[in-house]
Amino acid sequence: VRVRRAPAAVEAAGVAFASAADSSQAYEAEANVLLNELEVQRAMLRPNTSAALDSDLAVIDRSIGELKAAIARDPRNLALRRLLAASYREKVQLLKRASNAG
C-alpha cells in the first residue's frame, strides 16, 4: 500500500497559513492586555495625545475589521491573514509607545 504525501509546497503553505493565524491571535491577545493597561493610564495622558491615540487606534481597528470581513469571505487567503497579523502587530506597537509615553 502506497501512502500519497502532499507536495512540499502544499505542506509549506499549510504551515504558513497556521503561522499567520497564530500570529494574529497572539497579537490580538497582547493588544487586548495593553489596551486594558492603557485605560488605567489614560487619565495621565495629555488630551491631545489621547485624541491622537484614539484616532490612530480607530484607523487600525477599521483595517482589522475590514480584513476580518475579507477573511470570512476567503478563509484560505494567506495574504489577508498576514495583513491581519501585521495590523495587530501595528496596534501592539502603538499601544506600547502610548504606554511608555504615559
Secondary structure as the mmCIF struct_conf table of DSSP 4:
data_model
#
loop_
_struct_conf.conf_type_id
_struct_conf.id
_struct_conf.beg_label_comp_id
_struct_conf.beg_label_asym_id
_struct_conf.beg_label_seq_id
_struct_conf.end_label_comp_id
_struct_conf.end_label_asym_id
_struct_conf.end_label_seq_id
HELX_LH_PP_P HELX_LH_PP_P1 ARG A 2 ARG A 4
HELX_RH_AL_P HELX_RH_AL_P1 ALA A 8 GLN A 41
HELX_RH_3T_P HELX_RH_3T_P1 ARG A 42 MET A 44
BEND BEND1 LEU A 45 LEU A 45
HELX_RH_AL_P HELX_RH_AL_P2 PRO A 47 ARG A 73
BEND BEND2 ASP A 74 ASP A 74
TURN_TY1_P TURN_TY1_P1 PRO A 75 ARG A 76
HELX_RH_AL_P HELX_RH_AL_P3 LEU A 78 ALA A 101
#
